[in-house]
Amino acid sequence: MHTIILLTISNIFMTFAWYGHLKYKDSPLWMAIVASWGIAFFEYCLQVPANRIGHYEFTAAQLKTIQEVITLVVFCVFSVLYLKEPLKWNYVAGFSMMVGAVFIIFYEW
């Protein structure tokens, strides 16, 4: 559970680092880069321990899969609430198909 919590918080930082500047298109690009790197530092401070702790319980492929699912959920919430962009049906359909990948990776064949 610690891994999931750390990955979720890490992904919140990552999403703001990668996409938060889109709301401020009038600011200089260099400023967006510096701000993004500053935010990303905190993301790494959570991501690395999450993966280290999680690797005792999950394989690396499973960890990456967990991270991607968390990333999609965090991004959907961020996109709607922060960027005020609609969540279209085709986005939901595409993301849902990715859930099928989760099943394939985690199912014990």
C-alpha positions as CSV (number, residue, x, y, z in Angstrom):
1,M,0.0,0.0,0.0
2,H,2.9,2.4,0.7
3,T,4.0,1.9,-2.9
4,I,0.6,2.9,-4.3
5,I,0.4,6.0,-2.0
6,L,3.9,7.1,-2.9
7,L,3.3,6.5,-6.6
8,T,0.1,8.5,-6.5
9,I,1.6,11.5,-4.8
10,S,4.6,11.2,-7.1
11,N,2.3,11.3,-10.1
12,I,0.5,14.4,-8.9
13,F,3.9,16.2,-8.8
14,M,4.9,14.7,-12.2
15,T,1.6,15.8,-13.8
16,F,2.1,19.4,-12.6
17,A,5.7,19.4,-13.7
18,W,4.8,18.1,-17.2
19,Y,1.5,19.8,-17.8
20,G,0.9,22.6,-15.2
21,H,2.7,25.2,-17.3
22,L,0.1,24.8,-20.1
23,K,-2.2,27.0,-18.1
24,Y,0.5,29.8,-18.3
25,K,1.3,29.9,-22.0
26,D,2.3,33.6,-21.8
27,S,5.2,32.9,-19.4
28,P,8.6,32.4,-21.0
29,L,9.6,28.9,-21.9
30,W,12.7,29.0,-19.8
31,M,10.6,29.8,-16.7
32,A,8.3,26.8,-17.4
33,I,11.4,24.5,-17.7
34,V,12.9,25.7,-14.5
35,A,9.6,25.4,-12.6
36,S,9.0,22.0,-14.1
37,W,12.5,20.8,-13.0
38,G,11.9,22.1,-9.5
39,I,8.6,20.2,-9.2
40,A,10.1,17.1,-10.8
41,F,12.7,17.0,-8.0
42,F,10.0,16.3,-5.5
43,E,8.4,13.7,-7.9
44,Y,11.7,11.8,-8.0
45,C,12.0,12.0,-4.2
46,L,8.8,10.0,-4.0
47,Q,9.1,7.9,-7.2
48,V,12.5,6.3,-6.4
49,P,11.5,5.1,-2.9
50,A,8.1,3.9,-4.2
51,N,9.9,1.7,-6.8
52,R,12.5,0.5,-4.3
53,I,9.9,-0.5,-1.7
54,G,7.5,-1.8,-4.3
55,H,10.1,-4.1,-5.9
56,Y,10.0,-6.3,-2.9
57,E,6.3,-7.1,-3.7
58,F,6.0,-6.5,-7.5
59,T,8.1,-7.1,-10.6
60,A,9.5,-4.1,-12.4
61,A,6.9,-4.6,-15.2
62,Q,4.1,-4.7,-12.6
63,L,5.5,-1.5,-11.0
64,K,5.5,0.3,-14.3
65,T,2.0,-0.9,-15.1
66,I,0.8,0.4,-11.7
67,Q,2.4,3.7,-12.3
68,E,0.8,4.1,-15.8
69,V,-2.7,3.4,-14.4
70,I,-2.1,5.9,-11.6
71,T,-0.8,8.4,-14.2
72,L,-3.9,8.0,-16.3
73,V,-6.2,8.5,-13.3
74,V,-4.3,11.5,-12.0
75,F,-4.1,13.0,-15.5
76,C,-7.8,12.7,-16.1
77,V,-8.6,14.5,-12.8
78,F,-5.9,17.1,-13.5
79,S,-7.1,17.7,-17.1
80,V,-10.7,18.3,-16.0
81,L,-10.2,20.2,-12.8
82,Y,-7.0,22.2,-13.5
83,L,-6.8,22.6,-17.3
84,K,-10.7,22.7,-17.6
85,E,-10.5,20.3,-20.6
86,P,-13.4,17.9,-21.1
87,L,-12.9,14.2,-20.7
88,K,-14.2,12.9,-24.0
89,W,-15.7,9.5,-24.6
90,N,-12.9,8.3,-26.8
91,Y,-10.3,9.2,-24.1
92,V,-12.2,7.1,-21.6
93,A,-12.5,4.3,-24.2
94,G,-8.8,4.3,-25.0
95,F,-7.9,4.4,-21.3
96,S,-10.3,1.5,-20.6
97,M,-8.5,-0.6,-23.2
98,M,-5.3,0.0,-21.3
99,V,-6.9,-1.6,-18.3
100,G,-7.0,-4.8,-20.4
101,A,-3.2,-4.6,-20.5
102,V,-3.2,-4.5,-16.7
103,F,-5.2,-7.7,-16.6
104,I,-2.7,-9.4,-19.0
105,I,0.3,-8.3,-17.0
106,F,-1.0,-9.2,-13.5
107,Y,-2.9,-12.4,-14.4
108,E,-1.0,-15.5,-13.3
109,W,-0.8,-17.5,-16.6
